[in-house]
């Protein structure tokens, strides 16, 4: 920063501020999972961004931003971290503000519990680069209405072992559609099956009307209906 430039105030939000000394210049913030909230003065470049941080399995291989319109954007390459009681979602304190999730091409996985409890989330964009959607990734996303599984996804929850709870308790979800080019999953009338249509994996929680299970289905995954 130099005289004449617009100053940008950066606030580091941490769970236990008393144990963090902000004067330690050598701290590796790039690999820290905590949120970084940007507050820009007039003319600052990040006026629309209300929070940001990293969410990659390797730290900053994936980064995230949340804007004032509730759009959470994930960018970068490689795997996303898994989240739970040991490692809360880095956007957890902003979860109620998230309305739309845009995962940019390059992300390889959606981690365990990644967006669980984002009750205001109504739409998500998953790119072809994603190969895996973790267990409980979208659990309790009660406003989510539709999901498209792209062509590259080969794993959802623990579907290979009969557990496919990535979209459990999504009470407004009416359809899950698999890309026709996907080699692991297919869908009929918004219901998700394995490619051979031998296992019913997910009947969306908001789907109404009669569920007609196709001939040839031999198993129903745990938490499927």
For each residue, the residues with C-beta under 8 A, 3 or more apart:
1: 5 7
2: 5
3:
4:
5: 1 2
6: 40 41 42 43 44
7: 1 41
8: 38 39 40 41 44 45 46
9: 39 40 41
10: 36 37 38 39
11: 36 37 38 39
12: 20 22 29 34 36 37
13: 34 35 36 37 51 93
14: 17 20 34
15: 34
16: 19 20
17: 14 20
18:
19: 16
20: 12 14 16 17 27
21: 24
22: 12
23:
24: 21 27
25:
26:
27: 20 24 32
28: 31 32
29: 12 32 36
30: 54 59 60
31: 28 54 58 59 60
32: 27 28 29 53 54 59
33: 53 54 55 59 81 87 90
34: 12 13 14 15 53 90
35: 13 51 52 53 90 91 93 94
36: 10 11 12 13 29 51 52 53
37: 10 11 12 13 50 51 52
38: 8 10 11 44 46 49 50 51 52
39: 8 9 10 11
40: 6 8 9 43 44 45 46 47
41: 6 7 8 9 44
42: 6
43: 6 40
44: 6 8 38 40 41 47
45: 8 40
46: 8 38 40 49
47: 40 44
48: 67 68 69
49: 38 46 52 65 66 67 68
50: 37 38 66 67 68 94 97
51: 13 35 36 37 38 65 66 91 93 94
52: 35 36 37 38 49 63 64 65 66
53: 32 33 34 35 36 63 64 90 91
54: 30 31 32 33 59 60 62 63 64 90
55: 33 62 63 64 74 80 81 89 90 91 111 114
56: 59 60 61 62 63 76 78 79 80 81
57: 61 62 78 79 80 81 82 109 111
58: 31 61 78 79
59: 30 31 32 33 54 56
60: 30 31 54 56 63 76
61: 56 57 58 76 77 78 79
62: 54 55 56 57 74 75 76 77 78 79 80 81 107
63: 52 53 54 55 56 60 74 75 76
64: 52 53 54 55 72 73 74 75 90 91
65: 49 51 52 72 73 75
66: 49 50 51 52 70 71 72 73 91 94 97 98
67: 48 49 50 70 71 73
68: 48 49 50
69: 48 99 100
70: 66 67 97 98 99 100 120
71: 66 67 99 100 101 102
72: 64 65 66 91 98 100 101 102
73: 64 65 66 67 101 102 103 104
74: 55 62 63 64 80 101 102 103 104 107
75: 62 63 64 65 104 106 107
76: 56 60 61 62 63 104 106 107
77: 61 62 106 107 108
78: 56 57 58 61 62 106 107 108
79: 56 57 58 61 62 108 109 111
80: 55 56 57 62 74 107 108 109 110 111 114 134
81: 33 55 56 57 62 87 111
82: 57 87 111 112 113 114 134
83: 87 88 89 111 112 113 114 116
84: 87 88 112 113
85: 88
86:
87: 33 81 82 83 84
88: 83 84 85 92
89: 55 83 92 95 113 114 115 116
90: 33 34 35 53 54 55 64
91: 35 51 53 55 64 66 72 94 95 98
92: 88 89 95
93: 13 35 51
94: 35 50 51 66 91 97 98
95: 89 91 92 98 117 118 119 120
96: 119 120
97: 50 66 70 94 120
98: 66 70 72 91 94 95 101 115 118 120 121
99: 69 70 71 120 121 122 123
100: 69 70 71 72 121 122 123 124 125
101: 71 72 73 74 98 115 118 121 123 124 125
102: 71 72 73 74 124 125
103: 73 74 107 110 124 125 126 127 130
104: 73 74 75 76 107 127
105: 127 128 129
106: 75 76 77 78 127 129
107: 62 74 75 76 77 78 80 103 104 110 127 129 130
108: 77 78 79 80 129 130 131 132
109: 57 79 80 130 131 132 133 134
110: 80 103 107 114 115 126 130 132 133 134 137
111: 55 57 79 80 81 82 83 114 134 137
112: 82 83 84 134 135 136 137
113: 82 83 84 89 116 134 135 136 137 139
114: 55 80 82 83 89 110 111 134 137 138
115: 89 98 101 110 118 121 124 137 138 141
116: 83 89 113 136 137 138 139 140 141
117: 95 139 140 141
118: 95 98 101 115 121 138 141
119: 95 96 140 141 142 143
120: 70 95 96 97 98 99 143
121: 98 99 100 101 115 118 124 138 141 143 144
122: 99 100 143 144 145
123: 99 100 101 144 145 146
124: 100 101 102 103 115 121 138 144 147
125: 100 101 102 103
126: 103 110 130 133 147 148 149 150 153
127: 103 104 105 106 107 130 150 152
128: 105 150 151 152 179
129: 105 106 107 108 152
130: 103 107 108 109 110 126 127 133 150 152 153
131: 108 109 152 153 154 155
132: 108 109 110 153 154 155 156
133: 109 110 126 130 137 138 149 153 155 156 157 166
134: 80 82 109 110 111 112 113 114 137 157 166
135: 112 113 157 158 163 165 166
136: 112 113 116 139 157 165 166 168
137: 110 111 112 113 114 115 116 133 134 157 166 167
138: 114 115 116 118 121 124 133 141 144 147 166 167 170
139: 113 116 117 136 165 166 167 168 169 170
140: 116 117 119 168 169 170
141: 115 116 117 118 119 121 138 144 167 170 173
142: 119 169 170 171 172
143: 119 120 121 122 172
144: 121 122 123 124 138 141 147 167 170 172 173
145: 122 123 172 173 174 175 206
146: 123 173 174 175 176 177
147: 124 126 138 144 167 173 175 176 177
148: 126 176 177 178 179
149: 126 133 153 156 176 177 178 179 182 185 187 192
150: 126 127 128 130 153 179 182
151: 128 179 181 182 183
152: 127 128 129 130 131 182
153: 126 130 131 132 133 149 150 156 182 184 185
154: 131 132 183 184
155: 131 132 133 159 160 184
156: 132 133 149 153 159 164 166 185 192 201 202
157: 133 134 135 136 137 163 164 165 166
158: 135 161 162 163 164
159: 155 156 162 163 164 194 199 201 221
160: 155
161: 158
162: 158 159 199 219 221 222
163: 135 157 158 159 221 222 223
164: 156 157 158 159 192 201 202 221 222 223 224
165: 135 136 139 157 168 222 223
166: 133 134 135 136 137 138 139 156 157 202
167: 137 138 139 141 144 147 170 173 176 202 204 205
168: 136 139 140 165 205 223
169: 139 140 142 205
170: 138 139 140 141 142 144 167 173 204 205 206
171: 142 205 206
172: 142 143 144 145 205 206
173: 141 144 145 146 147 167 170 176 204 205 206 207
174: 145 146 190 204 206 207 208
175: 145 146 147 187 189 190 204 207
176: 146 147 148 149 167 173 187 190 191 192 202 204
177: 146 147 148 149 187 190
178: 148 149 182 185 186 187 192
179: 128 148 149 150 151 182
180: 186
181: 151
182: 149 150 151 152 153 178 179 185 186 195
183: 151 154 195
184: 153 154 155 194 195
185: 149 153 156 178 182 192 193 194 195 201
186: 178 180 182 192 193 194 195 197
187: 149 175 176 177 178 190 191 192 193
188: 191 193 197 214
189: 175 212
190: 174 175 176 177 187 204 207
191: 176 187 188 200 202 203 204 207 211
192: 149 156 164 176 178 185 186 187 200 201 202 203
193: 185 186 187 188 197 198 199 200 201 214 217
194: 159 184 185 186 197 198 199 201
195: 182 183 184 185 186
196: 199 216
197: 186 188 193 194 214 216 217
198: 193 194 216 217 218 219
199: 159 162 193 194 196 217 218 219 220 221
200: 191 192 193 203 213 217 219 220 221 224 225
201: 156 159 164 185 192 193 194 221 224
202: 156 164 166 167 176 191 192 221 223 224
203: 191 192 200 207 211 224 225
204: 167 170 173 174 175 176 190 191 207
205: 167 168 169 170 171 172 173
206: 145 170 171 172 173 174
207: 173 174 175 190 191 203 204 211
208: 174
209:
210:
211: 191 203 207 225
212: 189
213: 200 217
214: 188 193 197 217
215:
216: 196 197 198
217: 193 197 198 199 200 213 214 220
218: 198 199
219: 162 198 199 200
220: 199 200 217 224 225
221: 159 162 163 164 199 200 201 202 224
222: 162 163 164 165
223: 163 164 165 168 202
224: 164 200 201 202 203 220 221
225: 200 203 211 220
